[in-house]
């Protein structure tokens, strides 16, 4: 559940960055600023992709179940 929240937050941040980049592009961004935004967006897309792979991996759920069992045994 936590991983899903992380992916949602990253997606929300990505949308906000894209929207702000569009708004700022109307103000004639310098080439340097434009490249910085493009690099940041590419990096965020990659991070979201990795998080999606982790969350949808079958082993992720299995590891979480083992961790839950371990914490129940300790408590």
mmCIF file of the N, C-alpha and C atoms, coordinates in Angstrom:
data_MODEL
# 
_entry.id   MODEL 
# 
loop_
_atom_site.group_PDB 
_atom_site.id 
_atom_site.type_symbol 
_atom_site.label_atom_id 
_atom_site.label_alt_id 
_atom_site.label_comp_id 
_atom_site.label_asym_id 
_atom_site.label_entity_id 
_atom_site.label_seq_id 
_atom_site.pdbx_PDB_ins_code 
_atom_site.Cartn_x 
_atom_site.Cartn_y 
_atom_site.Cartn_z 
_atom_site.occupancy 
_atom_site.B_iso_or_equiv 
_atom_site.pdbx_formal_charge 
_atom_site.auth_seq_id 
_atom_site.auth_comp_id 
_atom_site.auth_asym_id 
_atom_site.auth_atom_id 
_atom_site.pdbx_PDB_model_num 
ATOM 1   N N  . UNK A 1 1  ? 0.828  -1.185  0.000   1.00 0.00 ? 1  UNK A N  1 
ATOM 2   C CA . UNK A 1 1  ? 0.000  0.000   0.000   1.00 0.00 ? 1  UNK A CA 1 
ATOM 3   C C  . UNK A 1 1  ? 0.877  1.257   0.000   1.00 0.00 ? 1  UNK A C  1 
ATOM 4   N N  . UNK A 1 2  ? 1.966  1.201   0.761   1.00 0.00 ? 2  UNK A N  1 
ATOM 5   C CA . UNK A 1 2  ? 2.879  2.332   0.816   1.00 0.00 ? 2  UNK A CA 1 
ATOM 6   C C  . UNK A 1 2  ? 3.503  2.599   -0.546  1.00 0.00 ? 2  UNK A C  1 
ATOM 7   N N  . UNK A 1 3  ? 3.867  1.547   -1.232  1.00 0.00 ? 3  UNK A N  1 
ATOM 8   C CA . UNK A 1 3  ? 4.489  1.709   -2.547  1.00 0.00 ? 3  UNK A CA 1 
ATOM 9   C C  . UNK A 1 3  ? 3.522  2.343   -3.534  1.00 0.00 ? 3  UNK A C  1 
ATOM 10  N N  . UNK A 1 4  ? 2.253  1.983   -3.443  1.00 0.00 ? 4  UNK A N  1 
ATOM 11  C CA . UNK A 1 4  ? 1.248  2.587   -4.324  1.00 0.00 ? 4  UNK A CA 1 
ATOM 12  C C  . UNK A 1 4  ? 1.143  4.074   -4.046  1.00 0.00 ? 4  UNK A C  1 
ATOM 13  N N  . UNK A 1 5  ? 1.193  4.446   -2.770  1.00 0.00 ? 5  UNK A N  1 
ATOM 14  C CA . UNK A 1 5  ? 1.150  5.862   -2.415  1.00 0.00 ? 5  UNK A CA 1 
ATOM 15  C C  . UNK A 1 5  ? 2.378  6.589   -2.961  1.00 0.00 ? 5  UNK A C  1 
ATOM 16  N N  . UNK A 1 6  ? 3.533  5.957   -2.909  1.00 0.00 ? 6  UNK A N  1 
ATOM 17  C CA . UNK A 1 6  ? 4.756  6.562   -3.431  1.00 0.00 ? 6  UNK A CA 1 
ATOM 18  C C  . UNK A 1 6  ? 4.642  6.796   -4.927  1.00 0.00 ? 6  UNK A C  1 
ATOM 19  N N  . UNK A 1 7  ? 4.131  5.803   -5.641  1.00 0.00 ? 7  UNK A N  1 
ATOM 20  C CA . UNK A 1 7  ? 3.958  5.941   -7.091  1.00 0.00 ? 7  UNK A CA 1 
ATOM 21  C C  . UNK A 1 7  ? 2.974  7.065   -7.393  1.00 0.00 ? 7  UNK A C  1 
ATOM 22  N N  . UNK A 1 8  ? 1.891  7.139   -6.625  1.00 0.00 ? 8  UNK A N  1 
ATOM 23  C CA . UNK A 1 8  ? 0.899  8.200   -6.842  1.00 0.00 ? 8  UNK A CA 1 
ATOM 24  C C  . UNK A 1 8  ? 1.508  9.579   -6.601  1.00 0.00 ? 8  UNK A C  1 
ATOM 25  N N  . UNK A 1 9  ? 2.307  9.718   -5.568  1.00 0.00 ? 9  UNK A N  1 
ATOM 26  C CA . UNK A 1 9  ? 2.942  11.002  -5.266  1.00 0.00 ? 9  UNK A CA 1 
ATOM 27  C C  . UNK A 1 9  ? 3.923  11.381  -6.368  1.00 0.00 ? 9  UNK A C  1 
ATOM 28  N N  . UNK A 1 10 ? 4.699  10.416  -6.837  1.00 0.00 ? 10 UNK A N  1 
ATOM 29  C CA . UNK A 1 10 ? 5.652  10.690  -7.926  1.00 0.00 ? 10 UNK A CA 1 
ATOM 30  C C  . UNK A 1 10 ? 4.923  11.091  -9.200  1.00 0.00 ? 10 UNK A C  1 
ATOM 31  N N  . UNK A 1 11 ? 3.814  10.404  -9.492  1.00 0.00 ? 11 UNK A N  1 
ATOM 32  C CA . UNK A 1 11 ? 3.039  10.748  -10.687 1.00 0.00 ? 11 UNK A CA 1 
ATOM 33  C C  . UNK A 1 11 ? 2.458  12.152  -10.552 1.00 0.00 ? 11 UNK A C  1 
ATOM 34  N N  . UNK A 1 12 ? 1.966  12.488  -9.367  1.00 0.00 ? 12 UNK A N  1 
ATOM 35  C CA . UNK A 1 12 ? 1.415  13.816  -9.123  1.00 0.00 ? 12 UNK A CA 1 
ATOM 36  C C  . UNK A 1 12 ? 2.499  14.885  -9.314  1.00 0.00 ? 12 UNK A C  1 
ATOM 37  N N  . UNK A 1 13 ? 3.690  14.613  -8.788  1.00 0.00 ? 13 UNK A N  1 
ATOM 38  C CA . UNK A 1 13 ? 4.797  15.556  -8.934  1.00 0.00 ? 13 UNK A CA 1 
ATOM 39  C C  . UNK A 1 13 ? 5.180  15.714  -10.402 1.00 0.00 ? 13 UNK A C  1 
ATOM 40  N N  . UNK A 1 14 ? 5.198  14.618  -11.122 1.00 0.00 ? 14 UNK A N  1 
ATOM 41  C CA . UNK A 1 14 ? 5.528  14.663  -12.548 1.00 0.00 ? 14 UNK A CA 1 
ATOM 42  C C  . UNK A 1 14 ? 4.522  15.510  -13.319 1.00 0.00 ? 14 UNK A C  1 
ATOM 43  N N  . UNK A 1 15 ? 3.250  15.330  -13.033 1.00 0.00 ? 15 UNK A N  1 
ATOM 44  C CA . UNK A 1 15 ? 2.212  16.129  -13.697 1.00 0.00 ? 15 UNK A CA 1 
ATOM 45  C C  . UNK A 1 15 ? 2.383  17.602  -13.365 1.00 0.00 ? 15 UNK A C  1 
ATOM 46  N N  . UNK A 1 16 ? 2.657  17.911  -12.115 1.00 0.00 ? 16 UNK A N  1 
ATOM 47  C CA . UNK A 1 16 ? 2.855  19.312  -11.721 1.00 0.00 ? 16 UNK A CA 1 
ATOM 48  C C  . UNK A 1 16 ? 4.065  19.928  -12.415 1.00 0.00 ? 16 UNK A C  1 
ATOM 49  N N  . UNK A 1 17 ? 5.125  19.175  -12.545 1.00 0.00 ? 17 UNK A N  1 
ATOM 50  C CA . UNK A 1 17 ? 6.316  19.697  -13.214 1.00 0.00 ? 17 UNK A CA 1 
ATOM 51  C C  . UNK A 1 17 ? 6.030  19.946  -14.683 1.00 0.00 ? 17 UNK A C  1 
ATOM 52  N N  . UNK A 1 18 ? 5.333  19.018  -15.311 1.00 0.00 ? 18 UNK A N  1 
ATOM 53  C CA . UNK A 1 18 ? 4.998  19.188  -16.724 1.00 0.00 ? 18 UNK A CA 1 
ATOM 54  C C  . UNK A 1 18 ? 4.098  20.403  -16.916 1.00 0.00 ? 18 UNK A C  1 
ATOM 55  N N  . UNK A 1 19 ? 3.102  20.547  -16.045 1.00 0.00 ? 19 UNK A N  1 
ATOM 56  C CA . UNK A 1 19 ? 2.199  21.694  -16.149 1.00 0.00 ? 19 UNK A CA 1 
ATOM 57  C C  . UNK A 1 19 ? 2.944  23.004  -15.915 1.00 0.00 ? 19 UNK A C  1 
ATOM 58  N N  . UNK A 1 20 ? 3.824  23.032  -14.923 1.00 0.00 ? 20 UNK A N  1 
ATOM 59  C CA . UNK A 1 20 ? 4.562  24.262  -14.662 1.00 0.00 ? 20 UNK A CA 1 
ATOM 60  C C  . UNK A 1 20 ? 5.537  24.556  -15.798 1.00 0.00 ? 20 UNK A C  1 
ATOM 61  N N  . UNK A 1 21 ? 6.080  23.500  -16.406 1.00 0.00 ? 21 UNK A N  1 
ATOM 62  C CA . UNK A 1 21 ? 6.972  23.699  -17.548 1.00 0.00 ? 21 UNK A CA 1 
ATOM 63  C C  . UNK A 1 21 ? 6.199  24.288  -18.725 1.00 0.00 ? 21 UNK A C  1 
ATOM 64  N N  . UNK A 1 22 ? 4.970  23.837  -18.918 1.00 0.00 ? 22 UNK A N  1 
ATOM 65  C CA . UNK A 1 22 ? 4.142  24.381  -19.994 1.00 0.00 ? 22 UNK A CA 1 
ATOM 66  C C  . UNK A 1 22 ? 3.824  25.850  -19.733 1.00 0.00 ? 22 UNK A C  1 
ATOM 67  N N  . UNK A 1 23 ? 3.485  26.158  -18.474 1.00 0.00 ? 23 UNK A N  1 
ATOM 68  C CA . UNK A 1 23 ? 3.187  27.551  -18.122 1.00 0.00 ? 23 UNK A CA 1 
ATOM 69  C C  . UNK A 1 23 ? 4.408  28.442  -18.319 1.00 0.00 ? 23 UNK A C  1 
ATOM 70  N N  . UNK A 1 24 ? 5.549  27.942  -17.908 1.00 0.00 ? 24 UNK A N  1 
ATOM 71  C CA . UNK A 1 24 ? 6.769  28.735  -18.024 1.00 0.00 ? 24 UNK A CA 1 
ATOM 72  C C  . UNK A 1 24 ? 7.251  28.833  -19.470 1.00 0.00 ? 24 UNK A C  1 
ATOM 73  N N  . UNK A 1 25 ? 6.898  27.828  -20.279 1.00 0.00 ? 25 UNK A N  1 
ATOM 74  C CA . UNK A 1 25 ? 7.331  27.880  -21.673 1.00 0.00 ? 25 UNK A CA 1 
ATOM 75  C C  . UNK A 1 25 ? 6.659  29.032  -22.402 1.00 0.00 ? 25 UNK A C  1 
ATOM 76  N N  . UNK A 1 26 ? 5.520  29.441  -21.917 1.00 0.00 ? 26 UNK A N  1 
ATOM 77  C CA . UNK A 1 26 ? 4.844  30.596  -22.504 1.00 0.00 ? 26 UNK A CA 1 
ATOM 78  C C  . UNK A 1 26 ? 5.615  31.880  -22.202 1.00 0.00 ? 26 UNK A C  1 
ATOM 79  N N  . UNK A 1 27 ? 6.442  31.830  -21.174 1.00 0.00 ? 27 UNK A N  1 
ATOM 80  C CA . UNK A 1 27 ? 7.226  32.999  -20.769 1.00 0.00 ? 27 UNK A CA 1 
ATOM 81  C C  . UNK A 1 27 ? 8.601  33.000  -21.425 1.00 0.00 ? 27 UNK A C  1 
ATOM 82  N N  . UNK A 1 28 ? 8.816  32.178  -22.419 1.00 0.00 ? 28 UNK A N  1 
ATOM 83  C CA . UNK A 1 28 ? 10.089 32.109  -23.143 1.00 0.00 ? 28 UNK A CA 1 
ATOM 84  C C  . UNK A 1 28 ? 11.239 31.710  -22.217 1.00 0.00 ? 28 UNK A C  1 
ATOM 85  N N  . UNK A 1 29 ? 11.302 30.435  -21.908 1.00 0.00 ? 29 UNK A N  1 
ATOM 86  C CA . UNK A 1 29 ? 12.393 29.923  -21.086 1.00 0.00 ? 29 UNK A CA 1 
ATOM 87  C C  . UNK A 1 29 ? 13.696 29.972  -21.870 1.00 0.00 ? 29 UNK A C  1 
ATOM 88  N N  . UNK A 1 30 ? 14.756 30.148  -21.130 1.00 0.00 ? 30 UNK A N  1 
ATOM 89  C CA . UNK A 1 30 ? 16.059 30.081  -21.778 1.00 0.00 ? 30 UNK A CA 1 
ATOM 90  C C  . UNK A 1 30 ? 16.339 28.625  -22.148 1.00 0.00 ? 30 UNK A C  1 
ATOM 91  N N  . UNK A 1 31 ? 17.238 28.419  -23.046 1.00 0.00 ? 31 UNK A N  1 
ATOM 92  C CA . UNK A 1 31 ? 17.575 27.075  -23.494 1.00 0.00 ? 31 UNK A CA 1 
ATOM 93  C C  . UNK A 1 31 ? 18.108 26.236  -22.330 1.00 0.00 ? 31 UNK A C  1 
ATOM 94  N N  . UNK A 1 32 ? 18.868 26.864  -21.458 1.00 0.00 ? 32 UNK A N  1 
ATOM 95  C CA . UNK A 1 32 ? 19.443 26.169  -20.304 1.00 0.00 ? 32 UNK A CA 1 
ATOM 96  C C  . UNK A 1 32 ? 18.338 25.685  -19.355 1.00 0.00 ? 32 UNK A C  1 
ATOM 97  N N  . UNK A 1 33 ? 17.348 26.553  -19.092 1.00 0.00 ? 33 UNK A N  1 
ATOM 98  C CA . UNK A 1 33 ? 16.238 26.178  -18.218 1.00 0.00 ? 33 UNK A CA 1 
ATOM 99  C C  . UNK A 1 33 ? 15.407 25.064  -18.846 1.00 0.00 ? 33 UNK A C  1 
ATOM 100 N N  . UNK A 1 34 ? 15.185 25.169  -20.129 1.00 0.00 ? 34 UNK A N  1 
ATOM 101 C CA . UNK A 1 34 ? 14.404 24.168  -20.842 1.00 0.00 ? 34 UNK A CA 1 
ATOM 102 C C  . UNK A 1 34 ? 15.076 22.798  -20.759 1.00 0.00 ? 34 UNK A C  1 
ATOM 103 N N  . UNK A 1 35 ? 16.372 22.758  -20.962 1.00 0.00 ? 35 UNK A N  1 
ATOM 104 C CA . UNK A 1 35 ? 17.103 21.496  -20.883 1.00 0.00 ? 35 UNK A CA 1 
ATOM 105 C C  . UNK A 1 35 ? 17.073 20.930  -19.461 1.00 0.00 ? 35 UNK A C  1 
ATOM 106 N N  . UNK A 1 36 ? 17.140 21.807  -18.460 1.00 0.00 ? 36 UNK A N  1 
ATOM 107 C CA . UNK A 1 36 ? 17.090 21.349  -17.069 1.00 0.00 ? 36 UNK A CA 1 
ATOM 108 C C  . UNK A 1 36 ? 15.737 20.708  -16.769 1.00 0.00 ? 36 UNK A C  1 
ATOM 109 N N  . UNK A 1 37 ? 14.661 21.308  -17.249 1.00 0.00 ? 37 UNK A N  1 
ATOM 110 C CA . UNK A 1 37 ? 13.333 20.742  -17.047 1.00 0.00 ? 37 UNK A CA 1 
ATOM 111 C C  . UNK A 1 37 ? 13.193 19.398  -17.757 1.00 0.00 ? 37 UNK A C  1 
ATOM 112 N N  . UNK A 1 38 ? 13.680 19.333  -18.975 1.00 0.00 ? 38 UNK A N  1 
ATOM 113 C CA . UNK A 1 38 ? 13.592 18.085  -19.724 1.00 0.00 ? 38 UNK A CA 1 
ATOM 114 C C  . UNK A 1 38 ? 14.352 16.968  -19.015 1.00 0.00 ? 38 UNK A C  1 
ATOM 115 N N  . UNK A 1 39 ? 15.517 17.282  -18.484 1.00 0.00 ? 39 UNK A N  1 
ATOM 116 C CA . UNK A 1 39 ? 16.315 16.287  -17.770 1.00 0.00 ? 39 UNK A CA 1 
ATOM 117 C C  . UNK A 1 39 ? 15.602 15.834  -16.495 1.00 0.00 ? 39 UNK A C  1 
ATOM 118 N N  . UNK A 1 40 ? 15.012 16.789  -15.778 1.00 0.00 ? 40 UNK A N  1 
ATOM 119 C CA . UNK A 1 40 ? 14.307 16.451  -14.543 1.00 0.00 ? 40 UNK A CA 1 
ATOM 120 C C  . UNK A 1 40 ? 13.084 15.585  -14.835 1.00 0.00 ? 40 UNK A C  1 
ATOM 121 N N  . UNK A 1 41 ? 12.363 15.902  -15.874 1.00 0.00 ? 41 UNK A N  1 
ATOM 122 C CA . UNK A 1 41 ? 11.185 15.118  -16.241 1.00 0.00 ? 41 UNK A CA 1 
ATOM 123 C C  . UNK A 1 41 ? 11.598 13.709  -16.645 1.00 0.00 ? 41 UNK A C  1 
ATOM 124 N N  . UNK A 1 42 ? 12.662 13.583  -17.408 1.00 0.00 ? 42 UNK A N  1 
ATOM 125 C CA . UNK A 1 42 ? 13.150 12.261  -17.822 1.00 0.00 ? 42 UNK A CA 1 
ATOM 126 C C  . UNK A 1 42 ? 13.550 11.440  -16.601 1.00 0.00 ? 42 UNK A C  1 
ATOM 127 N N  . UNK A 1 43 ? 14.214 12.085  -15.648 1.00 0.00 ? 43 UNK A N  1 
ATOM 128 C CA . UNK A 1 43 ? 14.628 11.394  -14.427 1.00 0.00 ? 43 UNK A CA 1 
ATOM 129 C C  . UNK A 1 43 ? 13.416 10.926  -13.625 1.00 0.00 ? 43 UNK A C  1 
ATOM 130 N N  . UNK A 1 44 ? 12.410 11.785  -13.499 1.00 0.00 ? 44 UNK A N  1 
ATOM 131 C CA . UNK A 1 44 ? 11.210 11.418  -12.750 1.00 0.00 ? 44 UNK A CA 1 
ATOM 132 C C  . UNK A 1 44 ? 10.441 10.297  -13.445 1.00 0.00 ? 44 UNK A C  1 
ATOM 133 N N  . UNK A 1 45 ? 10.387 10.331  -14.759 1.00 0.00 ? 45 UNK A N  1 
ATOM 134 C CA . UNK A 1 45 ? 9.716  9.248   -15.483 1.00 0.00 ? 45 UNK A CA 1 
ATOM 135 C C  . UNK A 1 45 ? 10.413 7.926   -15.223 1.00 0.00 ? 45 UNK A C  1 
ATOM 136 N N  . UNK A 1 46 ? 11.733 7.945   -15.205 1.00 0.00 ? 46 UNK A N  1 
ATOM 137 C CA . UNK A 1 46 ? 12.494 6.727   -14.941 1.00 0.00 ? 46 UNK A CA 1 
ATOM 138 C C  . UNK A 1 46 ? 12.228 6.219   -13.524 1.00 0.00 ? 46 UNK A C  1 
ATOM 139 N N  . UNK A 1 47 ? 12.184 7.130   -12.561 1.00 0.00 ? 47 UNK A N  1 
ATOM 140 C CA . UNK A 1 47 ? 11.934 6.735   -11.173 1.00 0.00 ? 47 UNK A CA 1 
ATOM 141 C C  . UNK A 1 47 ? 10.542 6.142   -11.012 1.00 0.00 ? 47 UNK A C  1 
ATOM 142 N N  . UNK A 1 48 ? 9.546  6.752   -11.650 1.00 0.00 ? 48 UNK A N  1 
ATOM 143 C CA . UNK A 1 48 ? 8.178  6.232   -11.582 1.00 0.00 ? 48 UNK A CA 1 
ATOM 144 C C  . UNK A 1 48 ? 8.123  4.847   -12.224 1.00 0.00 ? 48 UNK A C  1 
ATOM 145 N N  . UNK A 1 49 ? 8.822  4.675   -13.321 1.00 0.00 ? 49 UNK A N  1 
ATOM 146 C CA . UNK A 1 49 ? 8.858  3.384   -13.999 1.00 0.00 ? 49 UNK A CA 1 
ATOM 147 C C  . UNK A 1 49 ? 9.442  2.307   -13.087 1.00 0.00 ? 49 UNK A C  1 
ATOM 148 N N  . UNK A 1 50 ? 10.518 2.628   -12.407 1.00 0.00 ? 50 UNK A N  1 
ATOM 149 C CA . UNK A 1 50 ? 11.142 1.668   -11.488 1.00 0.00 ? 50 UNK A CA 1 
ATOM 150 C C  . UNK A 1 50 ? 10.193 1.336   -10.346 1.00 0.00 ? 50 UNK A C  1 
ATOM 151 N N  . UNK A 1 51 ? 9.532  2.356   -9.789  1.00 0.00 ? 51 UNK A N  1 
ATOM 152 C CA . UNK A 1 51 ? 8.585  2.112   -8.694  1.00 0.00 ? 51 UNK A CA 1 
ATOM 153 C C  . UNK A 1 51 ? 7.419  1.253   -9.154  1.00 0.00 ? 51 UNK A C  1 
ATOM 154 N N  . UNK A 1 52 ? 6.940  1.476   -10.370 1.00 0.00 ? 52 UNK A N  1 
ATOM 155 C CA . UNK A 1 52 ? 5.849  0.659   -10.898 1.00 0.00 ? 52 UNK A CA 1 
ATOM 156 C C  . UNK A 1 52 ? 6.287  -0.799  -11.033 1.00 0.00 ? 52 UNK A C  1 
ATOM 157 N N  . UNK A 1 53 ? 7.524  -1.013  -11.481 1.00 0.00 ? 53 UNK A N  1 
ATOM 158 C CA . UNK A 1 53 ? 8.038  -2.377  -11.613 1.00 0.00 ? 53 UNK A CA 1 
ATOM 159 C C  . UNK A 1 53 ? 8.123  -3.047  -10.248 1.00 0.00 ? 53 UNK A C  1 
ATOM 160 N N  . UNK A 1 54 ? 8.567  -2.313  -9.246  1.00 0.00 ? 54 UNK A N  1 
ATOM 161 C CA . UNK A 1 54 ? 8.696  -2.871  -7.897  1.00 0.00 ? 54 UNK A CA 1 
ATOM 162 C C  . UNK A 1 54 ? 7.324  -3.250  -7.347  1.00 0.00 ? 54 UNK A C  1 
ATOM 163 N N  . UNK A 1 55 ? 6.372  -2.343  -7.489  1.00 0.00 ? 55 UNK A N  1 
ATOM 164 C CA . UNK A 1 55 ? 5.046  -2.552  -6.907  1.00 0.00 ? 55 UNK A CA 1 
ATOM 165 C C  . UNK A 1 55 ? 4.305  -3.687  -7.609  1.00 0.00 ? 55 UNK A C  1 
ATOM 166 N N  . UNK A 1 56 ? 4.491  -3.824  -8.897  1.00 0.00 ? 56 UNK A N  1 
ATOM 167 C CA . UNK A 1 56 ? 3.765  -4.863  -9.631  1.00 0.00 ? 56 UNK A CA 1 
ATOM 168 C C  . UNK A 1 56 ? 4.496  -6.204  -9.630  1.00 0.00 ? 56 UNK A C  1 
ATOM 169 N N  . UNK A 1 57 ? 5.690  -6.249  -9.075  1.00 0.00 ? 57 UNK A N  1 
ATOM 170 C CA . UNK A 1 57 ? 6.451  -7.493  -9.005  1.00 0.00 ? 57 UNK A CA 1 
ATOM 171 C C  . UNK A 1 57 ? 5.794  -8.430  -7.993  1.00 0.00 ? 57 UNK A C  1 
ATOM 172 N N  . UNK A 1 58 ? 5.603  -9.681  -8.380  1.00 0.00 ? 58 UNK A N  1 
ATOM 173 C CA . UNK A 1 58 ? 4.978  -10.662 -7.489  1.00 0.00 ? 58 UNK A CA 1 
ATOM 174 C C  . UNK A 1 58 ? 5.804  -10.877 -6.229  1.00 0.00 ? 58 UNK A C  1 
ATOM 175 N N  . UNK A 1 59 ? 7.113  -10.816 -6.358  1.00 0.00 ? 59 UNK A N  1 
ATOM 176 C CA . UNK A 1 59 ? 7.986  -11.036 -5.203  1.00 0.00 ? 59 UNK A CA 1 
ATOM 177 C C  . UNK A 1 59 ? 7.859  -9.911  -4.180  1.00 0.00 ? 59 UNK A C  1 
ATOM 178 N N  . UNK A 1 60 ? 7.475  -8.704  -4.630  1.00 0.00 ? 60 UNK A N  1 
ATOM 179 C CA . UNK A 1 60 ? 7.311  -7.587  -3.698  1.00 0.00 ? 60 UNK A CA 1 
ATOM 180 C C  . UNK A 1 60 ? 6.241  -7.934  -2.673  1.00 0.00 ? 60 UNK A C  1 
ATOM 181 N N  . UNK A 1 61 ? 5.108  -8.441  -3.143  1.00 0.00 ? 61 UNK A N  1 
ATOM 182 C CA . UNK A 1 61 ? 4.018  -8.793  -2.242  1.00 0.00 ? 61 UNK A CA 1 
ATOM 183 C C  . UNK A 1 61 ? 4.428  -9.943  -1.329  1.00 0.00 ? 61 UNK A C  1 
ATOM 184 N N  . UNK A 1 62 ? 5.150  -10.899 -1.885  1.00 0.00 ? 62 UNK A N  1 
ATOM 185 C CA . UNK A 1 62 ? 5.608  -12.029 -1.084  1.00 0.00 ? 62 UNK A CA 1 
ATOM 186 C C  . UNK A 1 62 ? 6.562  -11.563 0.017   1.00 0.00 ? 62 UNK A C  1 
ATOM 187 N N  . UNK A 1 63 ? 7.497  -10.683 -0.320  1.00 0.00 ? 63 UNK A N  1 
ATOM 188 C CA . UNK A 1 63 ? 8.427  -10.154 0.687   1.00 0.00 ? 63 UNK A CA 1 
ATOM 189 C C  . UNK A 1 63 ? 7.670  -9.393  1.768   1.00 0.00 ? 63 UNK A C  1 
ATOM 190 N N  . UNK A 1 64 ? 6.640  -8.652  1.379   1.00 0.00 ? 64 UNK A N  1 
ATOM 191 C CA . UNK A 1 64 ? 5.839  -7.901  2.347   1.00 0.00 ? 64 UNK A CA 1 
ATOM 192 C C  . UNK A 1 64 ? 5.112  -8.871  3.283   1.00 0.00 ? 64 UNK A C  1 
ATOM 193 N N  . UNK A 1 65 ? 4.593  -9.937  2.730   1.00 0.00 ? 65 UNK A N  1 
ATOM 194 C CA . UNK A 1 65 ? 3.901  -10.924 3.557   1.00 0.00 ? 65 UNK A CA 1 
ATOM 195 C C  . UNK A 1 65 ? 4.872  -11.576 4.549   1.00 0.00 ? 65 UNK A C  1 
ATOM 196 N N  . UNK A 1 66 ? 6.075  -11.893 4.098   1.00 0.00 ? 66 UNK A N  1 
ATOM 197 C CA . UNK A 1 66 ? 7.078  -12.452 5.008   1.00 0.00 ? 66 UNK A CA 1 
ATOM 198 C C  . UNK A 1 66 ? 7.441  -11.438 6.100   1.00 0.00 ? 66 UNK A C  1 
ATOM 199 N N  . UNK A 1 67 ? 7.582  -10.186 5.728   1.00 0.00 ? 67 UNK A N  1 
ATOM 200 C CA . UNK A 1 67 ? 7.902  -9.155  6.721   1.00 0.00 ? 67 UNK A CA 1 
ATOM 201 C C  . UNK A 1 67 ? 6.779  -9.018  7.738   1.00 0.00 ? 67 UNK A C  1 
ATOM 202 N N  . UNK A 1 68 ? 5.535  -9.098  7.272   1.00 0.00 ? 68 UNK A N  1 
ATOM 203 C CA . UNK A 1 68 ? 4.394  -9.016  8.184   1.00 0.00 ? 68 UNK A CA 1 
ATOM 204 C C  . UNK A 1 68 ? 4.382  -10.208 9.136   1.00 0.00 ? 68 UNK A C  1 
ATOM 205 N N  . UNK A 1 69 ? 4.659  -11.401 8.610   1.00 0.00 ? 69 UNK A N  1 
ATOM 206 C CA . UNK A 1 69 ? 4.714  -12.580 9.450   1.00 0.00 ? 69 UNK A CA 1 
ATOM 207 C C  . UNK A 1 69 ? 5.843  -12.471 10.478  1.00 0.00 ? 69 UNK A C  1 
ATOM 208 N N  . UNK A 1 70 ? 6.974  -11.958 10.039  1.00 0.00 ? 70 UNK A N  1 
ATOM 209 C CA . UNK A 1 70 ? 8.117  -11.796 10.942  1.00 0.00 ? 70 UNK A CA 1 
ATOM 210 C C  . UNK A 1 70 ? 7.783  -10.819 12.064  1.00 0.00 ? 70 UNK A C  1 
ATOM 211 N N  . UNK A 1 71 ? 7.126  -9.703  11.717  1.00 0.00 ? 71 UNK A N  1 
ATOM 212 C CA . UNK A 1 71 ? 6.776  -8.714  12.746  1.00 0.00 ? 71 UNK A CA 1 
ATOM 213 C C  . UNK A 1 71 ? 5.715  -9.265  13.690  1.00 0.00 ? 71 UNK A C  1 
ATOM 214 N N  . UNK A 1 72 ? 4.814  -10.119 13.203  1.00 0.00 ? 72 UNK A N  1 
ATOM 215 C CA . UNK A 1 72 ? 3.799  -10.736 14.071  1.00 0.00 ? 72 UNK A CA 1 
ATOM 216 C C  . UNK A 1 72 ? 4.457  -11.714 15.031  1.00 0.00 ? 72 UNK A C  1 
ATOM 217 N N  . UNK A 1 73 ? 5.483  -12.424 14.559  1.00 0.00 ? 73 UNK A N  1 
ATOM 218 C CA . UNK A 1 73 ? 6.165  -13.397 15.403  1.00 0.00 ? 73 UNK A CA 1 
ATOM 219 C C  . UNK A 1 73 ? 6.955  -12.714 16.503  1.00 0.00 ? 73 UNK A C  1 
ATOM 220 N N  . UNK A 1 74 ? 7.552  -11.568 16.183  1.00 0.00 ? 74 UNK A N  1 
ATOM 221 C CA . UNK A 1 74 ? 8.360  -10.837 17.154  1.00 0.00 ? 74 UNK A CA 1 
ATOM 222 C C  . UNK A 1 74 ? 7.471  -10.187 18.205  1.00 0.00 ? 74 UNK A C  1 
ATOM 223 N N  . UNK A 1 75 ? 6.333  -9.696  17.795  1.00 0.00 ? 75 UNK A N  1 
ATOM 224 C CA . UNK A 1 75 ? 5.440  -8.964  18.712  1.00 0.00 ? 75 UNK A CA 1 
ATOM 225 C C  . UNK A 1 75 ? 4.702  -9.841  19.652  1.00 0.00 ? 75 UNK A C  1 
# 
